[in-house]
């Protein structure tokens, strides 16, 4: 047996064994998504509202229709889908890089010189080149592009969850503005009645002209807030239209108090954020991509083995172009070892390591932010729920205070209309704050749902 037939396989085997030490497999960072990620909670139940499809979680049919329309037409989702197509193309190319390249070539030449006979040359050949992936450069590139593809898909799902949350929160804000407008218009009617009443009591010498002026000013102080509320309604409608990919216009909606508030808000374990939250997944895929590109940078320090070959036909006349004598071919194996490249390889590796460290910190920050958002949304919901009962009692007694002061004003000439005006102002403020409490509840539920990773299923 010839010596080279034994040495060559052994050399390739040795190179393959050595290659195992060049690249490093990706490992998820330790101590991520610990039990303390959610503040002041001890959870052992793995059930999470994030696993509920958004069509089931949001029971309002009009809100469902808006979200459906947003899914179809939102421009940010369209951009995210375009990014997926780009990543798919890169991933396909990274797989095809394992195969040899193949080029077809054809030339024809005619040379004439007065001193020598004319000559003709006709050639047609195929050339191929194949880079042997000894050190895992192509494998790491493929893994990097796969991570980039998965990252782009996670980005699309993150855009979808944010879209669901934004449509829901703005929808609830619209309902709240409607309720504020209803309360304010009803208050205006009451203030107009107050103006009529105070004028009648003045004519009866029960009240002074100052009381009439105060009642008139009280009416205008409420009326002046109506344009701002209507402006808020219009701007919020237009903001929702942008998310729906449509021109500005009205938005169909139900009443604020017809929308049920979810109470079974199970959060699951913090570690489930890794599987549920698209932005956390996106950050980790970004880290995996950087880790594989660091592997690629390491392979530049080692020799590259390239095999090239050519084969075809070459003849001086077309008549003998397909003769056996016109055949030619060659195959060459080349090993290129970098020695001095002006520090390019080291610079490439140091940059790749820096990017990997950057994305590691980004991943950890994203996870911490996710825990903060969950904790804040849950506390906001609990705070709003606690306020609701107390606010209802406050409104009840403020309404009685308004009634009592009005009765006192009618019965007692010494009564001051300022007491009536103060009680009415306090009642209006409490009613509007009650609307805010309800809005805080609904928006906190929507925020908690998306903070846990719900909305893309």
SULWORA-V734552 format. One record per pair of residues at least 6 apart in sequence whose ideal C-beta (glycine too) atoms are under 7 Angstrom apart, sorted by the first residue. I is the first residue (numbers start at 0). J is the second residue. D is the distance in whole Angstrom. If there is no record, write none. Layout:
BEGIN
i={I | I}
j={J | J}
d={D | D}
END
This chain:
BEGIN
i={14 | 15 | 18 | 18 | 18 | 21 | 21 | 21 | 21 | 21 | 22 | 22 | 22 | 22 | 23 | 25 | 25 | 25 | 28 | 31 | 32 | 32 | 32 | 32 | 32 | 33 | 34 | 36 | 36 | 37 | 37 | 37 | 37 | 37 | 38 | 42 | 42 | 44 | 44 | 45 | 45 | 45 | 46 | 46 | 47 | 47 | 47 | 47 | 47 | 47 | 48 | 48 | 48 | 48 | 48 | 48 | 49 | 49 | 49 | 49 | 49 | 49 | 51 | 52 | 53 | 53 | 53 | 53 | 54 | 56 | 56 | 57 | 57 | 57 | 58 | 59 | 59 | 61 | 61 | 61 | 62 | 62 | 65 | 65 | 65 | 65 | 66 | 66 | 68 | 69 | 69 | 69 | 69 | 70 | 72 | 72 | 72 | 73 | 73 | 73 | 73 | 74 | 75 | 75 | 76 | 76 | 76 | 76 | 79 | 79 | 79 | 80 | 82 | 82 | 83 | 83 | 83 | 86 | 86 | 86 | 87 | 89 | 89 | 90 | 90 | 90 | 93 | 93 | 93 | 94 | 96 | 96 | 97 | 97 | 99 | 99 | 99 | 100 | 100 | 101 | 101 | 102 | 102 | 103 | 104 | 104 | 105 | 105 | 106 | 107 | 108 | 109 | 109 | 110 | 110 | 111 | 118 | 119 | 119 | 120 | 121 | 121 | 121 | 122 | 122 | 122 | 123 | 123 | 124 | 124 | 124 | 125 | 125 | 126 | 127 | 127 | 128 | 128 | 129 | 130 | 130 | 131 | 131 | 132 | 133 | 134 | 134 | 135 | 135 | 136 | 136 | 139 | 139 | 139 | 140 | 142 | 143 | 143 | 143 | 143 | 146 | 146 | 146 | 146 | 147 | 149 | 150 | 150 | 150 | 150 | 153 | 153 | 153 | 153 | 154 | 156 | 156 | 157 | 157 | 157 | 159 | 159 | 160 | 160 | 160 | 160 | 162 | 163 | 163 | 164 | 164 | 164 | 164 | 165 | 166 | 166 | 167 | 168 | 168 | 169 | 169 | 169 | 170 | 170 | 171 | 171 | 171 | 172 | 172 | 173 | 173 | 173 | 173 | 173 | 174 | 174 | 174 | 174 | 174 | 175 | 175 | 175 | 176 | 176 | 176 | 176 | 177 | 178 | 178 | 179 | 179 | 179 | 180 | 180 | 182 | 182 | 183 | 183 | 183 | 183 | 186 | 186 | 187 | 187 | 187 | 190 | 190 | 190 | 191 | 193 | 193 | 194 | 194 | 194 | 197 | 197 | 197 | 197 | 197 | 198 | 200 | 200 | 201 | 201 | 201 | 201 | 205 | 206 | 210 | 213 | 213 | 213 | 214 | 217 | 217 | 221 | 236 | 236 | 237 | 239 | 240 | 240 | 240 | 255 | 255 | 256 | 258 | 260 | 260 | 260 | 261 | 264 | 264 | 264 | 266 | 266 | 267 | 269 | 272 | 272 | 272 | 272 | 273 | 275 | 275 | 276 | 276 | 277 | 277 | 278 | 279 | 279 | 279 | 282 | 282 | 282 | 283 | 285 | 285 | 286 | 286 | 286 | 289 | 289 | 289 | 290 | 292 | 293 | 293 | 293 | 296 | 296 | 296 | 297 | 299 | 299 | 299 | 300 | 300 | 302 | 302 | 302 | 303 | 304 | 304 | 305 | 306 | 307 | 308 | 308 | 309 | 309 | 310 | 311 | 312 | 312 | 312 | 312 | 313 | 313 | 314 | 314 | 314 | 319 | 337 | 369 | 372 | 373 | 373 | 373 | 376 | 376 | 376 | 376 | 377 | 379 | 379 | 380 | 380 | 380 | 380 | 383 | 383 | 383 | 383 | 384 | 386 | 387 | 390 | 390 | 390 | 390 | 393 | 394 | 394 | 394 | 394 | 397 | 397 | 397 | 397 | 398 | 400 | 401 | 401 | 401 | 404 | 404 | 404 | 405 | 407 | 408 | 408 | 408 | 448}
j={133 | 133 | 133 | 134 | 135 | 134 | 135 | 297 | 298 | 301 | 135 | 139 | 294 | 297 | 294 | 287 | 290 | 291 | 359 | 366 | 269 | 270 | 272 | 273 | 366 | 269 | 269 | 269 | 370 | 266 | 269 | 370 | 373 | 374 | 374 | 266 | 268 | 265 | 267 | 267 | 268 | 271 | 265 | 267 | 265 | 266 | 267 | 271 | 275 | 451 | 56 | 264 | 265 | 448 | 451 | 453 | 267 | 275 | 448 | 451 | 452 | 453 | 453 | 456 | 66 | 163 | 453 | 454 | 63 | 448 | 453 | 63 | 66 | 167 | 259 | 253 | 258 | 251 | 252 | 253 | 167 | 170 | 166 | 170 | 239 | 243 | 163 | 166 | 243 | 162 | 166 | 242 | 243 | 76 | 243 | 244 | 245 | 162 | 242 | 243 | 244 | 244 | 158 | 162 | 155 | 158 | 159 | 162 | 154 | 155 | 158 | 155 | 151 | 154 | 151 | 152 | 155 | 147 | 148 | 151 | 148 | 144 | 147 | 144 | 145 | 148 | 140 | 141 | 144 | 141 | 137 | 140 | 132 | 137 | 127 | 128 | 129 | 127 | 128 | 125 | 127 | 125 | 126 | 125 | 124 | 126 | 122 | 123 | 122 | 121 | 120 | 117 | 119 | 117 | 118 | 117 | 315 | 315 | 316 | 315 | 314 | 317 | 320 | 311 | 312 | 313 | 311 | 312 | 309 | 310 | 311 | 310 | 311 | 309 | 307 | 308 | 305 | 307 | 306 | 303 | 305 | 304 | 306 | 138 | 304 | 298 | 301 | 294 | 298 | 295 | 298 | 291 | 294 | 295 | 295 | 291 | 288 | 291 | 292 | 295 | 284 | 287 | 288 | 291 | 288 | 284 | 281 | 284 | 285 | 288 | 277 | 280 | 281 | 284 | 281 | 277 | 455 | 277 | 278 | 281 | 454 | 455 | 277 | 449 | 454 | 455 | 242 | 449 | 454 | 445 | 446 | 449 | 454 | 242 | 239 | 242 | 445 | 442 | 445 | 235 | 238 | 239 | 239 | 252 | 438 | 441 | 442 | 235 | 438 | 232 | 235 | 236 | 250 | 252 | 252 | 253 | 254 | 255 | 258 | 255 | 434 | 438 | 228 | 231 | 232 | 235 | 255 | 255 | 434 | 228 | 431 | 434 | 228 | 229 | 430 | 431 | 221 | 224 | 225 | 228 | 221 | 427 | 218 | 221 | 222 | 217 | 218 | 221 | 218 | 214 | 217 | 214 | 215 | 218 | 206 | 210 | 211 | 214 | 416 | 211 | 206 | 409 | 207 | 208 | 210 | 211 | 412 | 416 | 416 | 416 | 417 | 420 | 416 | 420 | 423 | 427 | 249 | 250 | 247 | 250 | 246 | 247 | 248 | 434 | 437 | 437 | 441 | 440 | 441 | 444 | 444 | 380 | 444 | 447 | 373 | 451 | 451 | 370 | 279 | 366 | 369 | 452 | 279 | 451 | 452 | 369 | 452 | 452 | 455 | 365 | 365 | 366 | 369 | 361 | 362 | 365 | 362 | 358 | 361 | 358 | 359 | 362 | 354 | 355 | 358 | 355 | 351 | 351 | 352 | 355 | 347 | 348 | 351 | 348 | 337 | 344 | 347 | 337 | 344 | 334 | 335 | 336 | 335 | 332 | 334 | 333 | 332 | 331 | 329 | 330 | 328 | 329 | 328 | 327 | 320 | 321 | 325 | 326 | 325 | 327 | 320 | 322 | 325 | 325 | 344 | 450 | 450 | 447 | 450 | 451 | 443 | 446 | 447 | 450 | 447 | 439 | 443 | 440 | 443 | 444 | 447 | 436 | 439 | 440 | 443 | 440 | 436 | 436 | 429 | 432 | 433 | 436 | 429 | 426 | 429 | 430 | 433 | 422 | 425 | 426 | 429 | 426 | 422 | 422 | 423 | 426 | 418 | 419 | 422 | 419 | 414 | 414 | 416 | 419 | 454}
d={5 | 7 | 5 | 5 | 6 | 5 | 6 | 5 | 6 | 6 | 4 | 5 | 4 | 7 | 6 | 5 | 5 | 7 | 6 | 6 | 5 | 4 | 6 | 6 | 6 | 7 | 6 | 4 | 4 | 7 | 6 | 6 | 6 | 5 | 4 | 6 | 6 | 6 | 7 | 5 | 6 | 7 | 5 | 6 | 6 | 6 | 3 | 6 | 7 | 6 | 7 | 6 | 6 | 6 | 6 | 6 | 7 | 4 | 7 | 4 | 4 | 4 | 6 | 5 | 6 | 5 | 7 | 5 | 6 | 6 | 6 | 6 | 7 | 6 | 6 | 6 | 5 | 5 | 6 | 6 | 6 | 5 | 5 | 6 | 7 | 7 | 6 | 5 | 5 | 5 | 5 | 5 | 5 | 7 | 6 | 3 | 7 | 6 | 6 | 7 | 5 | 6 | 5 | 7 | 7 | 6 | 6 | 7 | 6 | 4 | 5 | 6 | 5 | 6 | 5 | 6 | 6 | 5 | 4 | 4 | 6 | 5 | 7 | 4 | 6 | 5 | 5 | 4 | 4 | 6 | 5 | 7 | 7 | 6 | 5 | 6 | 4 | 6 | 5 | 6 | 5 | 7 | 5 | 6 | 5 | 6 | 7 | 4 | 5 | 5 | 5 | 7 | 5 | 6 | 5 | 5 | 7 | 6 | 6 | 6 | 5 | 6 | 6 | 7 | 7 | 5 | 5 | 5 | 6 | 6 | 2 | 6 | 6 | 5 | 7 | 5 | 6 | 5 | 5 | 6 | 5 | 4 | 7 | 6 | 6 | 4 | 5 | 7 | 6 | 6 | 4 | 5 | 4 | 5 | 6 | 4 | 5 | 4 | 5 | 7 | 5 | 4 | 4 | 6 | 5 | 5 | 5 | 4 | 5 | 6 | 5 | 4 | 4 | 6 | 5 | 4 | 4 | 4 | 5 | 6 | 6 | 5 | 6 | 5 | 4 | 5 | 6 | 6 | 4 | 6 | 6 | 4 | 6 | 6 | 6 | 6 | 4 | 5 | 6 | 5 | 6 | 5 | 7 | 6 | 6 | 4 | 5 | 5 | 7 | 6 | 5 | 7 | 6 | 5 | 6 | 7 | 7 | 4 | 7 | 6 | 5 | 4 | 6 | 5 | 5 | 7 | 7 | 5 | 5 | 5 | 6 | 5 | 5 | 7 | 5 | 6 | 6 | 6 | 6 | 6 | 5 | 5 | 7 | 5 | 6 | 5 | 4 | 6 | 6 | 5 | 7 | 5 | 6 | 6 | 6 | 5 | 5 | 4 | 6 | 5 | 4 | 7 | 7 | 6 | 7 | 5 | 5 | 6 | 4 | 5 | 7 | 6 | 6 | 5 | 7 | 7 | 6 | 5 | 4 | 5 | 6 | 5 | 6 | 7 | 6 | 7 | 6 | 5 | 6 | 6 | 5 | 7 | 7 | 6 | 6 | 6 | 7 | 6 | 5 | 7 | 5 | 6 | 6 | 6 | 3 | 5 | 4 | 7 | 6 | 6 | 6 | 6 | 6 | 6 | 4 | 4 | 5 | 5 | 7 | 4 | 6 | 5 | 5 | 4 | 5 | 6 | 5 | 4 | 6 | 5 | 5 | 4 | 4 | 6 | 7 | 5 | 6 | 7 | 6 | 5 | 6 | 4 | 5 | 7 | 5 | 5 | 5 | 5 | 7 | 4 | 6 | 5 | 4 | 7 | 6 | 7 | 5 | 6 | 6 | 6 | 4 | 7 | 4 | 6 | 6 | 7 | 4 | 7 | 5 | 6 | 5 | 4 | 4 | 5 | 6 | 6 | 4 | 6 | 4 | 6 | 6 | 5 | 4 | 4 | 6 | 6 | 5 | 5 | 7 | 7 | 5 | 5 | 5 | 7 | 5 | 6 | 6 | 7 | 5 | 4 | 5 | 6 | 4 | 5 | 6 | 5 | 5 | 5 | 5 | 6 | 5 | 4 | 6 | 6 | 7}
END
